[in-house]
Amino acid sequence: MIEHEISTVASLEAKDAALFVQIVSGFASEVKIKAENHIINAKSIMGVISLGVLHAKVVTIVADGKDEKEVIEAIEEFFDKL
């Protein structure tokens, strides 16, 4: 299991949230997002939208599975492109 903190650089609008979920869903690992007192399934569009990841917020990505390193890298790339 890997826990990795990411500072978000932009809010996730519905379109970006959908792309995020699509990317994360392509991996076998279980992926969760921890923000403040919430933990959501990163493969759930409703969970990601309801979390409302806001600008300059630090979130913790928790990945657990055979491709956990790769999914963390993909998430970092995603946020770098926003």
PAVO-686166 format. One record per residue: residue in one letter; x, y, z of N, C-alpha, C, O, CB in turn. Coordinates in steps of 0.05 Angstrom, whole numbers. Atoms other than C-alpha are relative to their C-alpha. Last residue first. Glycine has a CB too. Layout:
BEGIN
<rec resn="a" n_x="X" n_y="Y" n_z="Z" ca_x="X" ca_y="Y" ca_z="Z" c_x="X" c_y="Y" c_z="Z" o_x="X" o_y="Y" o_z="Z" cb_x="X" cb_y="Y" cb_z="Z"/>
...
This chain:
BEGIN
<rec resn="l" n_x="23" n_y="-18" n_z="-5" ca_x="-90" ca_y="415" ca_z="-301" c_x="8" c_y="29" c_z="0" o_x="-8" o_y="47" o_z="4" cb_x="-15" cb_y="-7" cb_z="26"/>
<rec resn="k" n_x="11" n_y="-11" n_z="26" ca_x="-33" ca_y="377" ca_z="-334" c_x="-24" c_y="19" c_z="4" o_x="-32" o_y="32" o_z="-15" cb_x="-9" cb_y="-23" cb_z="-17"/>
<rec resn="d" n_x="-20" n_y="-18" n_z="13" ca_x="7" ca_y="367" ca_z="-269" c_x="-11" c_y="13" c_z="-25" o_x="-3" o_y="35" o_z="-32" cb_x="25" cb_y="-16" cb_z="-6"/>
<rec resn="f" n_x="1" n_y="-26" n_z="-14" ca_x="-56" ca_y="340" ca_z="-235" c_x="20" c_y="19" c_z="-12" o_x="15" o_y="44" o_z="-12" cb_x="5" cb_y="-4" cb_z="30"/>
<rec resn="f" n_x="26" n_y="-13" n_z="4" ca_x="-62" ca_y="284" ca_z="-287" c_x="-1" c_y="27" c_z="13" o_x="-9" o_y="47" o_z="-1" cb_x="-22" cb_y="-18" cb_z="11"/>
<rec resn="e" n_x="0" n_y="-10" n_z="27" ca_x="12" ca_y="268" ca_z="-285" c_x="-26" c_y="15" c_z="-6" o_x="-26" o_y="37" o_z="-17" cb_x="4" cb_y="-22" cb_z="-20"/>
<rec resn="e" n_x="-17" n_y="-23" n_z="-1" ca_x="9" ca_y="260" ca_z="-209" c_x="1" c_y="14" c_z="-28" o_x="0" o_y="38" o_z="-29" cb_x="29" cb_y="-8" cb_z="8"/>
<rec resn="i" n_x="15" n_y="-21" n_z="-14" ca_x="-51" ca_y="214" ca_z="-217" c_x="17" c_y="26" c_z="1" o_x="7" o_y="48" o_z="-3" cb_x="-8" cb_y="-9" cb_z="28"/>
<rec resn="a" n_x="21" n_y="-10" n_z="18" ca_x="-15" ca_y="172" ca_z="-269" c_x="-16" c_y="23" c_z="12" o_x="-23" o_y="42" o_z="-1" cb_x="-19" cb_y="-23" cb_z="-8"/>
<rec resn="e" n_x="-13" n_y="-16" n_z="21" ca_x="46" ca_y="166" ca_z="-224" c_x="-20" c_y="12" c_z="-20" o_x="-17" o_y="35" o_z="-28" cb_x="20" cb_y="-18" cb_z="-16"/>
<rec resn="i" n_x="-9" n_y="-24" n_z="-13" ca_x="3" ca_y="143" ca_z="-166" c_x="13" c_y="19" c_z="-21" o_x="8" o_y="43" o_z="-21" cb_x="19" cb_y="-6" cb_z="24"/>
<rec resn="v" n_x="24" n_y="-17" n_z="-3" ca_x="-31" ca_y="93" ca_z="-212" c_x="7" c_y="26" c_z="14" o_x="-4" o_y="47" o_z="7" cb_x="-22" cb_y="-15" cb_z="16"/>
<rec resn="e" n_x="8" n_y="-11" n_z="26" ca_x="37" ca_y="65" ca_z="-234" c_x="-25" c_y="18" c_z="3" o_x="-26" o_y="39" o_z="-11" cb_x="-6" cb_y="-22" cb_z="-19"/>
<rec resn="k" n_x="-20" n_y="-21" n_z="7" ca_x="62" ca_y="56" ca_z="-163" c_x="-8" c_y="14" c_z="-26" o_x="-6" o_y="38" o_z="-28" cb_x="28" cb_y="-12" cb_z="-3"/>
<rec resn="e" n_x="4" n_y="-24" n_z="-17" ca_x="-2" ca_y="19" ca_z="-142" c_x="19" c_y="23" c_z="-7" o_x="12" o_y="46" o_z="-7" cb_x="3" cb_y="-7" cb_z="29"/>
<rec resn="d" n_x="-10" n_y="-22" n_z="16" ca_x="1" ca_y="-30" ca_z="-200" c_x="-2" c_y="27" c_z="15" o_x="-7" o_y="48" o_z="3" cb_x="-15" cb_y="1" cb_z="-27"/>
<rec resn="k" n_x="-24" n_y="7" n_z="16" ca_x="-4" ca_y="-95" ca_z="-161" c_x="12" c_y="23" c_z="-16" o_x="35" o_y="22" o_z="-23" cb_x="-6" cb_y="-23" cb_z="-18"/>
<rec resn="g" n_x="3" n_y="21" n_z="21" ca_x="-51" ca_y="-68" ca_z="-109" c_x="25" c_y="-3" c_z="-16" o_x="46" o_y="9" o_z="-10" cb_x="-23" cb_y="7" cb_z="-18"/>
<rec resn="d" n_x="-7" n_y="26" n_z="-10" ca_x="-64" ca_y="-14" ca_z="-57" c_x="-5" c_y="-21" c_z="-22" o_x="-28" o_y="-25" o_z="-29" cb_x="-16" cb_y="-7" cb_z="26"/>
<rec resn="a" n_x="2" n_y="20" n_z="21" ca_x="-66" ca_y="60" ca_z="-73" c_x="10" c_y="-27" c_z="12" o_x="31" o_y="-28" o_z="26" cb_x="16" cb_y="8" cb_z="-25"/>
<rec resn="v" n_x="-8" n_y="26" n_z="-10" ca_x="-80" ca_y="114" ca_z="-22" c_x="-5" c_y="-21" c_z="-21" o_x="-28" o_y="-25" o_z="-30" cb_x="-16" cb_y="-7" cb_z="27"/>
<rec resn="i" n_x="8" n_y="22" n_z="18" ca_x="-80" ca_y="185" ca_z="-49" c_x="10" c_y="-26" c_z="13" o_x="34" o_y="-28" o_z="19" cb_x="10" cb_y="4" cb_z="-29"/>
<rec resn="t" n_x="-17" n_y="24" n_z="-2" ca_x="-75" ca_y="239" ca_z="5" c_x="-13" c_y="-22" c_z="-18" o_x="-36" o_y="-29" o_z="-15" cb_x="3" cb_y="-10" cb_z="29"/>
<rec resn="v" n_x="15" n_y="25" n_z="-3" ca_x="-104" ca_y="307" ca_z="-11" c_x="20" c_y="-23" c_z="2" o_x="43" o_y="-20" o_z="-8" cb_x="-20" cb_y="-4" cb_z="-23"/>
<rec resn="v" n_x="-17" n_y="24" n_z="0" ca_x="-74" ca_y="376" ca_z="-2" c_x="-18" c_y="-24" c_z="5" o_x="-33" o_y="-25" o_z="24" cb_x="23" cb_y="2" cb_z="22"/>
<rec resn="k" n_x="6" n_y="19" n_z="-22" ca_x="-119" ca_y="433" ca_z="-22" c_x="20" c_y="-23" c_z="-2" o_x="27" o_y="-32" o_z="-24" cb_x="-29" cb_y="-10" cb_z="-2"/>
<rec resn="a" n_x="-20" n_y="-2" n_z="-21" ca_x="-91" ca_y="489" ca_z="-65" c_x="-5" c_y="-18" c_z="24" o_x="6" o_y="-13" o_z="46" cb_x="2" cb_y="28" cb_z="10"/>
<rec resn="h" n_x="-26" n_y="-12" n_z="6" ca_x="-153" ca_y="493" ca_z="-109" c_x="17" c_y="2" c_z="26" o_x="7" o_y="10" o_z="47" cb_x="-3" cb_y="28" cb_z="-12"/>
<rec resn="l" n_x="-2" n_y="-28" n_z="6" ca_x="-212" ca_y="450" ca_z="-86" c_x="29" c_y="9" c_z="-4" o_x="48" o_y="-5" o_z="4" cb_x="-12" cb_y="16" cb_z="22"/>
<rec resn="v" n_x="-28" n_y="-7" n_z="-3" ca_x="-227" ca_y="376" ca_z="-89" c_x="5" c_y="28" c_z="-9" o_x="1" o_y="34" o_z="-33" cb_x="18" cb_y="-20" cb_z="-15"/>
<rec resn="g" n_x="-5" n_y="-28" n_z="6" ca_x="-303" ca_y="376" ca_z="-85" c_x="29" c_y="8" c_z="5" o_x="34" o_y="26" o_z="20" cb_x="-18" cb_y="17" cb_z="16"/>
<rec resn="l" n_x="-22" n_y="-8" n_z="-17" ca_x="-311" ca_y="309" ca_z="-49" c_x="7" c_y="30" c_z="-5" o_x="15" o_y="44" o_z="13" cb_x="25" cb_y="-17" cb_z="-6"/>
<rec resn="s" n_x="10" n_y="-9" n_z="-26" ca_x="-379" ca_y="302" ca_z="-80" c_x="22" c_y="9" c_z="19" o_x="17" o_y="25" o_z="37" cb_x="-16" cb_y="-23" cb_z="13"/>
<rec resn="i" n_x="14" n_y="-26" n_z="2" ca_x="-350" ca_y="302" ca_z="-150" c_x="-9" c_y="10" c_z="27" o_x="-7" o_y="33" o_z="33" cb_x="-25" cb_y="-3" cb_z="-19"/>
<rec resn="v" n_x="-19" n_y="-20" n_z="7" ca_x="-299" ca_y="248" ca_z="-133" c_x="-14" c_y="27" c_z="-2" o_x="-3" o_y="47" o_z="8" cb_x="14" cb_y="-6" cb_z="-27"/>
<rec resn="g" n_x="-18" n_y="-5" n_z="-23" ca_x="-350" ca_y="205" ca_z="-98" c_x="19" c_y="23" c_z="-5" o_x="23" o_y="40" o_z="12" cb_x="15" cb_y="-25" cb_z="7"/>
<rec resn="m" n_x="16" n_y="-14" n_z="-20" ca_x="-401" ca_y="212" ca_z="-153" c_x="16" c_y="7" c_z="24" o_x="13" o_y="28" o_z="36" cb_x="-25" cb_y="-16" cb_z="7"/>
<rec resn="i" n_x="4" n_y="-28" n_z="9" ca_x="-349" ca_y="193" ca_z="-205" c_x="-16" c_y="16" c_z="20" o_x="-10" o_y="40" o_z="25" cb_x="-15" cb_y="0" cb_z="-27"/>
<rec resn="s" n_x="28" n_y="-7" n_z="0" ca_x="-329" ca_y="132" ca_z="-165" c_x="-4" c_y="29" c_z="-8" o_x="5" o_y="47" o_z="6" cb_x="-12" cb_y="-5" cb_z="28"/>
<rec resn="k" n_x="12" n_y="10" n_z="25" ca_x="-261" ca_y="103" ca_z="-182" c_x="-30" c_y="6" c_z="-2" o_x="-43" o_y="-4" o_z="-21" cb_x="5" cb_y="-30" cb_z="-2"/>
<rec resn="a" n_x="-9" n_y="-17" n_z="22" ca_x="-226" ca_y="147" ca_z="-130" c_x="-11" c_y="-10" c_z="-27" o_x="-8" o_y="4" o_z="-47" cb_x="30" cb_y="1" cb_z="-1"/>
<rec resn="n" n_x="-10" n_y="18" n_z="21" ca_x="-267" ca_y="113" ca_z="-75" c_x="7" c_y="17" c_z="-24" o_x="-11" o_y="30" o_z="-35" cb_x="-21" cb_y="-23" cb_z="-7"/>
<rec resn="i" n_x="18" n_y="8" n_z="21" ca_x="-276" ca_y="166" ca_z="-21" c_x="15" c_y="-20" c_z="-19" o_x="39" o_y="-20" o_z="-20" cb_x="-11" cb_y="24" cb_z="-16"/>
<rec resn="i" n_x="-15" n_y="20" n_z="16" ca_x="-247" ca_y="181" ca_z="47" c_x="-19" c_y="-9" c_z="-21" o_x="-41" o_y="-19" o_z="-15" cb_x="11" cb_y="-24" cb_z="18"/>
<rec resn="h" n_x="14" n_y="17" n_z="19" ca_x="-271" ca_y="244" ca_z="82" c_x="20" c_y="-19" c_z="-13" o_x="43" o_y="-13" o_z="-18" cb_x="-13" cb_y="17" cb_z="-21"/>
<rec resn="n" n_x="11" n_y="24" n_z="-14" ca_x="-247" ca_y="279" ca_z="145" c_x="-15" c_y="-19" c_z="-18" o_x="-31" o_y="-35" o_z="-8" cb_x="-19" cb_y="9" cb_z="22"/>
<rec resn="e" n_x="12" n_y="-9" n_z="-25" ca_x="-201" ca_y="330" ca_z="110" c_x="-10" c_y="-25" c_z="15" o_x="6" o_y="-43" o_z="21" cb_x="-23" cb_y="20" cb_z="-4"/>
<rec resn="a" n_x="-1" n_y="-29" n_z="-2" ca_x="-186" ca_y="298" ca_z="44" c_x="-16" c_y="8" c_z="24" o_x="-39" o_y="1" o_z="27" cb_x="-11" cb_y="13" cb_z="-26"/>
<rec resn="k" n_x="5" n_y="-10" n_z="-27" ca_x="-169" ca_y="224" ca_z="35" c_x="3" c_y="31" c_z="-1" o_x="23" o_y="41" o_z="-10" cb_x="19" cb_y="-12" cb_z="22"/>
<rec resn="i" n_x="-9" n_y="-27" n_z="-5" ca_x="-175" ca_y="196" ca_z="-35" c_x="-8" c_y="8" c_z="28" o_x="-32" o_y="6" o_z="35" cb_x="-12" cb_y="20" cb_z="-22"/>
<rec resn="k" n_x="17" n_y="-17" n_z="-17" ca_x="-179" ca_y="121" ca_z="-45" c_x="12" c_y="28" c_z="1" o_x="36" o_y="31" o_z="-3" cb_x="-3" cb_y="-12" cb_z="29"/>
<rec resn="v" n_x="-10" n_y="-27" n_z="-3" ca_x="-150" ca_y="75" ca_z="-99" c_x="-21" c_y="16" c_z="16" o_x="-45" o_y="17" o_z="9" cb_x="6" cb_y="13" cb_z="-27"/>
<rec resn="e" n_x="21" n_y="-15" n_z="-13" ca_x="-157" ca_y="-1" ca_z="-103" c_x="12" c_y="28" c_z="6" o_x="35" o_y="30" o_z="16" cb_x="-9" cb_y="-15" cb_z="27"/>
<rec resn="s" n_x="-2" n_y="-7" n_z="-28" ca_x="-106" ca_y="-25" ca_z="-153" c_x="-25" c_y="13" c_z="11" o_x="-39" o_y="27" o_z="-4" cb_x="24" cb_y="18" cb_z="5"/>
<rec resn="a" n_x="12" n_y="21" n_z="-17" ca_x="-126" ca_y="-57" ca_z="-219" c_x="0" c_y="8" c_z="29" o_x="-17" o_y="-2" o_z="44" cb_x="16" cb_y="-26" cb_z="-4"/>
<rec resn="f" n_x="-19" n_y="15" n_z="-16" ca_x="-114" ca_y="6" ca_z="-260" c_x="-14" c_y="-20" c_z="18" o_x="-37" o_y="-16" o_z="26" cb_x="17" cb_y="19" cb_z="17"/>
<rec resn="g" n_x="-16" n_y="17" n_z="18" ca_x="-156" ca_y="34" ca_z="-317" c_x="21" c_y="-17" c_z="15" o_x="35" o_y="-32" o_z="2" cb_x="14" cb_y="17" cb_z="-20"/>
<rec resn="s" n_x="14" n_y="25" n_z="4" ca_x="-206" ca_y="60" ca_z="-266" c_x="15" c_y="-19" c_z="-19" o_x="9" o_y="-43" o_z="-20" cb_x="-28" cb_y="5" cb_z="-12"/>
<rec resn="v" n_x="-4" n_y="17" n_z="-24" ca_x="-156" ca_y="113" ca_z="-244" c_x="-13" c_y="-28" c_z="-4" o_x="-2" o_y="-48" o_z="5" cb_x="-12" cb_y="14" cb_z="25"/>
<rec resn="i" n_x="-28" n_y="7" n_z="-2" ca_x="-154" ca_y="144" ca_z="-314" c_x="4" c_y="-20" c_z="23" o_x="17" o_y="-41" o_z="19" cb_x="17" cb_y="25" cb_z="4"/>
<rec resn="q" n_x="-6" n_y="18" n_z="23" ca_x="-230" ca_y="142" ca_z="-324" c_x="30" c_y="-9" c_z="1" o_x="35" o_y="-33" o_z="-3" cb_x="-5" cb_y="15" cb_z="-27"/>
<rec resn="v" n_x="11" n_y="27" n_z="-7" ca_x="-241" ca_y="170" ca_z="-254" c_x="6" c_y="-20" c_z="-23" o_x="13" o_y="-43" o_z="-17" cb_x="-31" cb_y="2" cb_z="4"/>
<rec resn="f" n_x="-15" n_y="11" n_z="-22" ca_x="-195" ca_y="229" ca_z="-269" c_x="-9" c_y="-29" c_z="6" o_x="8" o_y="-47" o_z="9" cb_x="-3" cb_y="18" cb_z="25"/>
<rec resn="l" n_x="-26" n_y="9" n_z="12" ca_x="-227" ca_y="241" ca_z="-337" c_x="17" c_y="-13" c_z="22" o_x="30" o_y="-33" o_z="17" cb_x="14" cb_y="24" cb_z="-13"/>
<rec resn="a" n_x="5" n_y="23" n_z="17" ca_x="-296" ca_y="243" ca_z="-304" c_x="25" c_y="-11" c_z="-12" o_x="30" o_y="-35" o_z="-13" cb_x="-21" cb_y="7" cb_z="-22"/>
<rec resn="a" n_x="5" n_y="22" n_z="-18" ca_x="-271" ca_y="290" ca_z="-250" c_x="-5" c_y="-26" c_z="-16" o_x="5" o_y="-47" o_z="-8" cb_x="-25" cb_y="6" cb_z="18"/>
<rec resn="d" n_x="-26" n_y="9" n_z="-10" ca_x="-242" ca_y="336" ca_z="-303" c_x="-3" c_y="-24" c_z="19" o_x="13" o_y="-42" o_z="19" cb_x="14" cb_y="22" cb_z="14"/>
<rec resn="k" n_x="-15" n_y="11" n_z="23" ca_x="-309" ca_y="340" ca_z="-340" c_x="27" c_y="-11" c_z="10" o_x="35" o_y="-33" o_z="2" cb_x="4" cb_y="21" cb_z="-21"/>
<rec resn="a" n_x="11" n_y="26" n_z="8" ca_x="-348" ca_y="348" ca_z="-275" c_x="16" c_y="-13" c_z="-22" o_x="21" o_y="-37" o_z="-21" cb_x="-30" cb_y="3" cb_z="-9"/>
<rec resn="e" n_x="27" n_y="-3" n_z="12" ca_x="-303" ca_y="404" ca_z="-251" c_x="-9" c_y="-27" c_z="-9" o_x="7" o_y="-46" o_z="-9" cb_x="-1" cb_y="21" cb_z="-23"/>
<rec resn="l" n_x="9" n_y="21" n_z="19" ca_x="-244" ca_y="384" ca_z="-208" c_x="-29" c_y="6" c_z="-8" o_x="-47" o_y="-1" o_z="7" cb_x="4" cb_y="-28" cb_z="11"/>
<rec resn="s" n_x="23" n_y="14" n_z="-9" ca_x="-216" ca_y="447" ca_z="-175" c_x="-8" c_y="-20" c_z="-22" o_x="-3" o_y="-16" o_z="-46" cb_x="-24" cb_y="19" cb_z="6"/>
<rec resn="a" n_x="25" n_y="-11" n_z="11" ca_x="-146" ca_y="465" ca_z="-195" c_x="-23" c_y="-16" c_z="11" o_x="-20" o_y="-38" o_z="20" cb_x="0" cb_y="-1" cb_z="-31"/>
<rec resn="v" n_x="-6" n_y="-26" n_z="12" ca_x="-75" ca_y="456" ca_z="-171" c_x="-25" c_y="13" c_z="-12" o_x="-24" o_y="36" o_z="-21" cb_x="21" cb_y="-3" cb_z="-22"/>
<rec resn="t" n_x="15" n_y="-4" n_z="24" ca_x="-85" ca_y="399" ca_z="-123" c_x="4" c_y="28" c_z="-10" o_x="8" o_y="47" o_z="5" cb_x="-30" cb_y="-5" cb_z="4"/>
<rec resn="s" n_x="13" n_y="-27" n_z="-1" ca_x="-29" ca_y="389" ca_z="-74" c_x="-15" c_y="3" c_z="-26" o_x="-3" o_y="4" o_z="-47" cb_x="21" cb_y="23" cb_z="6"/>
<rec resn="i" n_x="0" n_y="-16" n_z="25" ca_x="-16" ca_y="314" ca_z="-74" c_x="-13" c_y="27" c_z="7" o_x="-35" o_y="28" o_z="19" cb_x="-14" cb_y="-14" cb_z="-23"/>
<rec resn="e" n_x="14" n_y="-26" n_z="-1" ca_x="2" ca_y="270" ca_z="-15" c_x="4" c_y="15" c_z="-26" o_x="25" o_y="15" o_z="-38" cb_x="11" cb_y="17" cb_z="24"/>
<rec resn="h" n_x="-15" n_y="-21" n_z="13" ca_x="20" ca_y="197" ca_z="-27" c_x="-16" c_y="26" c_z="1" o_x="-39" o_y="26" o_z="-8" cb_x="7" cb_y="-7" cb_z="-30"/>
<rec resn="e" n_x="15" n_y="-25" n_z="-6" ca_x="0" ca_y="136" ca_z="13" c_x="17" c_y="22" c_z="-11" o_x="41" o_y="25" o_z="-5" cb_x="-6" cb_y="3" cb_z="30"/>
<rec resn="i" n_x="-14" n_y="-25" n_z="2" ca_x="24" ca_y="70" ca_z="-18" c_x="-19" c_y="23" c_z="8" o_x="-42" o_y="23" o_z="-1" cb_x="12" cb_y="5" cb_z="-28"/>
<rec resn="m" n_x="17" n_y="-23" n_z="0" ca_x="0" ca_y="0" ca_z="0" c_x="18" c_y="25" c_z="0" o_x="38" o_y="26" o_z="14" cb_x="-19" cb_y="0" cb_z="25"/>
